[in-house]
Amino acid sequence: MRALLAAALLAAAALLSGCGGDEETSSSSSPAPTPTETPALESPEDQPGGAGDEEAIRVPVQFTVDGEGITPPQVAVPAFLALELSVSNDLPEPVTVRLEGAEPLTVAPGETGRMLLEGRRPGSYRVDAGAAGEAILVTGAEPGP
């Protein structure tokens, strides 16, 4: 009977050691895990080609000035998008081109001049190439000649 009592006390002690307060005790001698360093996440702005590296959409607007005048006589582009005006000068003297509502662009002989312009509301805008004539920029239309 003593053996049975000793076994019951041992079982009760084991059961009670599993129950108890919220404090955890560990008799394990294994080392605590070392925290690993997580690299700081880079913002998409900081990464090459990430957000913010984009350029605004620019619609090309190309004219050529030569002995025949300015060509094409009309260019149609979508409204409100930024424009990249490009003028090729095939004349032996400089040419100054003025797009209605923008600063003039002077292009040396045999050169191509470029300038970026803000988008325009739908409408027709005069492109004045002086003695070479005029062309029309139509905004708010399907792109094309």
C-alpha positions, 0 to 999 in steps of 0.5 A, spaced: 500 500 500 505 504 501 507 503 494 501 505 491 500 511 496 507 513 493 505 512 486 499 517 487 503 522 490 508 522 485 502 523 480 499 528 483 506 532 484 507 531 477 500 534 475 500 540 480 507 542 477 504 542 470 498 547 473 500 554 476 501 561 475 503 565 469 510 565 470 514 560 466 520 557 468 525 553 464 530 548 466 532 547 459 539 549 458 539 551 451 541 558 449 535 563 447 535 564 440 538 570 437 534 575 434 536 576 426 536 583 424 531 584 418 533 589 413 529 596 413 525 596 407 526 601 402 521 605 399 519 604 392 522 611 391 529 609 393 529 603 388 532 604 381 526 605 376 521 605 382 516 610 383 517 617 382 522 615 377 517 616 371 517 621 366 510 624 365 507 622 358 509 627 353 506 627 346 511 628 340 509 634 336 514 634 330 515 640 324 520 641 319 521 648 316 525 648 309 524 651 302 517 649 301 515 652 308 513 648 314 510 641 314 506 638 316 500 643 315 497 640 321 498 635 327 493 632 332 494 630 339 490 628 345 488 634 350 491 636 356 498 631 355 505 634 355 507 636 349 515 635 346 515 640 340 520 638 335 522 643 329 527 641 324 530 647 320 533 645 313 534 652 311 540 656 311 538 661 316 536 660 323 528 660 324 524 662 330 517 658 331 512 660 335 506 656 338 500 660 340 501 661 348 508 658 348 515 661 348 518 662 341 523 656 339 529 658 335 533 653 331 539 654 328 540 652 320 541 644 319 539 643 327 533 640 330 530 644 336 526 641 342 522 644 347 517 641 353 510 644 353 504 644 358 498 640 355 493 644 352 485 644 352 482 642 346 482 647 341 486 649 335 493 653 336 497 656 331 504 655 329 508 661 326 514 659 323 515 666 320 517 667 313 516 659 312 509 660 314 504 657 319 501 650 321 496 648 326 496 644 332 489 641 334 488 638 341 483 634 343 483 630 337 485 623 335 493 623 334 495 623 326 496 628 321 
